[in-house]
């Protein structure tokens, strides 16, 4: 009976450690997602600015008749 309790305690400890590890991984992944979203927003802004500049250049070209 004592051995079974020791085994159960060890398994519970392993589950608790795994839970803590997964929480840390989750925090790190959330930070990575946030950074990726910020990068995406910045790149989208830059892309929109480049599109606007390109359109302005196209608007200066004479139209072929």
N, C-alpha and C positions, 0 to 999 in steps of 0.2 A: 504494500500500500504506500509506503514511504517513497519507494522508487518511482511509482506511478506519479505521485505528486511532484517529485523532483523533475521528472520528464515533462509533466504539464507546465511546471514553472519555467523550464528552459524554453519550451515552445512558445509560451506567452511572452517571454523576454525577447525571443526572436521576432515575433510578430510586432512587438512594440518598437524594436530597433528598425525593422523594415518600414513601419509606419513613419517613424521619424525621418528615415532616409528618403522616403517618397515625398514627404512634406518639403524637405529641403530641395529635392529635384523639382517639385512643383513650383516653388518660389523662383528657382533659377530659370525655369522654362517661362514663367510669367514675365520675368524681367527681359528675357530674350524676345518674347513676343512684343512687348512694349517697345523695345529698341527697334525691332523690325518694322513695327507700325510707324514709328517716328521717321525711320529712313524712307519708308514708302511714301509718307506724306511729303517729305522733302523732295524726293525724286519726282513725285507727281507735280509739285509746284514748279520745279525746274523744267519739266516736260511741257507744262502749260505755257511757261514763259518762252520756251524755244518755239512752240507752235505759233505763238503770237508774233514773235520776231519773223518767223518764216512767212507768215501770212502778210505781214507788213511789207516784206521784200517782194512777195508776189504781187501785192497791190501796186507797187511802183513800176512793174513791168508793163510795157505797152501791150494792149490786146491786139492780136492778129485779126485782120479783117477778112 
